[in-house]
Amino acid sequence: MILLDIETLDFDVESGIYEVALLVVENNKIIESIHIAEVEDESLIHLGMGNGYSDISEDPKKIEQFRSVIDTYNYPVIAHNVAFDRKFLVHYGWLNEDYECYDSIRAIKYSNPYLFSYSLGYLANFFNVETELSHIALDDVKVLYEVIMKANPTNWVPLYKISPRKFKQLVETTVSVEGQSSIFENKTIVFTGASQFPRALMKEIVSKCSAKVTSSVSPKTDLLICGENPGSKLVKARELGVEVETDEWFIDAVSKELDLDTATMTHHKTGFKEETKPQFTIVPELNGKSVNIALLPIKIQSKLEDILINNMNVSKVNKSSNGYKVDLIIHADNGEYVLLEKAKELEVDTMPLSKFNQMILN
């Protein structure tokens, strides 16, 4: 595989590419390490995120250096949120549209489904990776390599080729999808053609994006999503200049924000596996203790509160940012908080979420 990381100044492709780092991996060993960049101000490089480097988006020599590596090895490209990196590289002609790409986030989720976060920094802490995440491309791609070696994911799904087997028994009924996305907010969407994904799933995704579905293409239509044999709706969309995309593109566009792996239906479960809950390791030291979880995202707080009360038998869960009169504070990784400083003064135990996560899944 070829592990990849790029640094840009923003999420929009117009912001450009400032660093590209590649690790060529064979038999789990790094055989080549490539850093493609042009230093502009060395004093700023430590800031990360492309600072201190020139925009190399359209530099023909840099592009040729990248393509030489890709052409020499012809291995699949893997990145953490590969859709983001691929968008930039395809836009500027570094990578061909059809080059095989895989997302390490998705693969690690399959093999480690009960983590509270899948950001690279969180995974590095969870798997005890010592290399520091600096947002400098070569450093970060080395962190990704170590995370993958420790996570050892075995189920890799190519980008834009989500396997429909997970959904094949999901009949047309009520579907529940976790999360929210703004990617199609206020858009009017029409579906057409035979899709490998259930229409109920597609409509639920639309609702999670604050968009709406209509049955026919009109001047008010923003997007036509096509399966096989799209028919007259596709013709009409082209006449009106409506954006046309595939059903696979639609699913992948929301896969980062919506947790499709946990999609469930409320009826007709024949042939569909019931969701299983993880077997948490009970931590005797927490029995009867009070725990503060204020320094965690709201979404994670609700999950953690349930685990602490029902699995760890804690006496109290505190969600107040002033709640330092507790036995333990579980906090977000790499955060600097006043509450933690107060806890240190009062000799209250503290623990990053990744370590708690690691402990209960040990």
Secondary structure, DSSP 8 states (H G I E B T S, - for coil): -EEEEEEESSSSGGG-EEEEEEEEEETTEEEEEEEEE-BS-GGGGGG-TTTTB---TT-HHHHHHHHHHHHHH---EEETTHHHHHHHHHHTTSS-TT--EEEHHHHHHHH-TT-S---HHHHHHHTT--S---S-HHHHHHHHHHHHHHH------BTT---GGGGTT--SS-EEEES---TTTT-EEEEESB-SS-HHHHHHHHHHTT-EE-SS--TT--EEEE-BS-THHHHHHHHHT-EEEEHHHHHHHHTTTSEEEEEEESS--TT------------GGGTT-EEE-TTS-HHHHHHHHHHHHHTS--SEEE--TT--SSSEEEE-TT---HHHHHHHHHT-EEEEHHHHHHHHT-
